Amino acid sequence: MNLRSKIKRHLPWIFLYIYRKIYYLPQDFPAAVGFLLHRTKSPTTLTSRLSLIYKFYAISYKVDCPHTEHELLTIARRILNLGTGVSGVIVEAGAYHGGSTAKLSLVARLCRRQLAVFDSFEGMPGNTEMHGKSIFGREHHFPKGSHAVTLQEVKHNITRYGDINRCHFYKGWFSETMPHFRDMVAAACINVDLVQSTKDCLRYLYPLTQKGGVIFSQDSHFPWIIDLLSDDAFWEHDLGIKKPTLEGLGSSKLVAIPID
Ligand SMILES: C[S@@+](CC[C@H](N)C(=O)[O-])C[C@H]1O[C@@H](n2cnc3c(N)ncnc32)[C@H](O)[C@@H]1O
């Protein structure tokens, strides 16, 4: 067990939370300041942006969130800058405890969009994928049923900390729920850990994502996801397109795929 895992195991939550916020401060602080000081195409005020930052931090304190503030603030800023020229809903694939869902529902409220939330709410599907270290050196494994959180708990967290009225839930495996989804998509946030799950999301969500919209992968710190996204054959055979621009691939957990 490395030092970070030892610290995590023994610290009370309040200290672990503070530790995490200090650890990620070099990335989170500039993202928060940038978010606060820049106007967005969707009408926001300094106060509403400050309030959103505060709520993001509060949600991370209350709900187990495997993402950073930097990651979600970058996504929020990008979505709020899509403007009315890009129609469609926001999609989240992979909700876990609903921390990111609560945050995205608040972003959806600010830009007057709906949020479509896809998850099994039973955790990971059975898989034979080989996992291991992320590009940051931490071990990750995703056996069947890991990350399982019920729809009831997710709804409870969003009701308390987000805007449940913005959310529509699609419970089940992506390969079964997404083929029936027909809504236009303005932005999609894919945070699903597995190669097969990422493939399913891209296969069904990419064609629905509107020109000027954006797809995010929040799993690009995993070598197996980097391999998938950099594979020309995947884009050509599974989606029938040339490999698109992949902003941040190989250096960051968050990759943005602008649709043009
Ligand atoms: C890393 S968690 C999501 C974290 C969440 N976005 C956050 O930041 O709080 C991954 C989620 O993807 C879901 N998932 C992965 N593969 C899936 C699949 N093929 N079908 C449905 N849900 C899937 C799991 O149930 C899990 O809740």
The ligand as an SDF file (V2000), in Angstrom:
LIG
                    3D

 27 29  0  0  0  0  0  0  0  0999 V2000
  -16.4390    6.3290  -12.3070 C   0  0  0  0  0  0  0  0  0  0  0  0
  -18.1180    5.9870  -12.0410 S   0  0  0  0  0  0  0  0  0  0  0  0
  -18.8410    7.5490  -12.4750 C   0  0  0  0  0  0  0  0  0  0  0  0
  -18.3620    8.6730  -11.6120 C   0  0  0  0  0  0  0  0  0  0  0  0
  -19.2090    9.9300  -11.6500 C   0  0  0  0  0  0  0  0  0  0  0  0
  -19.2660   10.4900  -12.9950 N   0  0  0  0  0  0  0  0  0  0  0  0
  -18.6210   10.9810  -10.7300 C   0  0  0  0  0  0  0  0  0  0  0  0
  -17.7170   11.7020  -11.1530 O   0  0  0  0  0  0  0  0  0  0  0  0
  -19.0760   11.0510   -9.5650 O   0  0  0  0  0  0  0  0  0  0  0  0
  -18.5360    4.9460  -13.3840 C   0  0  0  0  0  0  0  0  0  0  0  0
  -20.0240    4.6000  -13.5020 C   0  0  0  0  0  0  0  0  0  0  0  0
  -20.2360    4.0090  -14.7770 O   0  0  0  0  0  0  0  0  0  0  0  0
  -21.2390    3.0220  -14.6850 C   0  0  0  0  0  0  0  0  0  0  0  0
  -21.0600    2.0820  -15.8220 N   0  0  0  0  0  0  0  0  0  0  0  0
  -19.8860    1.6470  -16.3530 C   0  0  0  0  0  0  0  0  0  0  0  0
  -20.1130    0.8730  -17.4280 N   0  0  0  0  0  0  0  0  0  0  0  0
  -21.4590    0.8250  -17.6060 C   0  0  0  0  0  0  0  0  0  0  0  0
  -22.3080    0.2090  -18.5810 C   0  0  0  0  0  0  0  0  0  0  0  0
  -21.8050   -0.5230  -19.5930 N   0  0  0  0  0  0  0  0  0  0  0  0
  -23.6280    0.4040  -18.5020 N   0  0  0  0  0  0  0  0  0  0  0  0
  -24.1510    1.1520  -17.4690 C   0  0  0  0  0  0  0  0  0  0  0  0
  -23.4060    1.7660  -16.5030 N   0  0  0  0  0  0  0  0  0  0  0  0
  -22.0640    1.6060  -16.5860 C   0  0  0  0  0  0  0  0  0  0  0  0
  -21.0370    2.3980  -13.2980 C   0  0  0  0  0  0  0  0  0  0  0  0
  -22.2320    1.8440  -12.8030 O   0  0  0  0  0  0  0  0  0  0  0  0
  -20.5500    3.6140  -12.4690 C   0  0  0  0  0  0  0  0  0  0  0  0
  -21.6190    4.2000  -11.7600 O   0  0  0  0  0  0  0  0  0  0  0  0
  1  2  1  0
  2  3  1  0
  2 10  1  0
  3  4  1  0
  4  5  1  0
  5  6  1  0
  5  7  1  0
  7  8  2  0
  7  9  1  0
 10 11  1  0
 11 12  1  0
 11 26  1  0
 12 13  1  0
 13 14  1  0
 13 24  1  0
 14 15  1  0
 14 23  1  0
 15 16  2  0
 16 17  1  0
 17 18  1  0
 17 23  2  0
 18 19  1  0
 18 20  2  0
 20 21  1  0
 21 22  2  0
 22 23  1  0
 24 25  1  0
 24 26  1  0
 26 27  1  0
M  CHG  2   2   1   9  -1
M  END
$$$$
